[in-house]
Amino acid sequence: QVQLVESGGGLVQAGGSLTVSCLASGRTFSSYAMGWFRQAPGKEREFVSAITWSGGSTVDADSVKGRFTISRDNAKNTVYLQINSMKPEDTAVYYCAAYPLWYTGNSYARKEVDAWGRGTLVTVPS
């Protein structure tokens, strides 16, 4: 099973930008669709963005469209999430997720995730 390690979290002022990264172990990274979720204090973990194993298609939650961009570099076994125009409501632990090998489903919901990272904390003070 793929192992995932997030990095890049921190404290960013409102209006700023941040990129969080997820390094995956294993030689089959390019065969996994990948995603990002986030969990704010006192709330459930929610879907943010996903990218197909080829990187040819992405999907974003309506709440982040236009501000969040997911991308991947298969040569570096890394998936990224760029967050722009940050808001206090973006404060959360951001989790990297891997879907099943060669996943082609239409849903990137939490129940479809096959592996999780431990998360990286992003804080945007109000």
Secondary structure, 3 states (H helix, E strand, C coil): CCCEEEECCEECCCCCCEEEEEEECCCCHHHEEEEEEEECCCCCCEEEEEECCCCCCEEECCCCCCCEEEEEEHHHCEEEEEECCCCHHHCEEEEEEEEEECCCCCCCCHHHCCEECCCEEEECCC
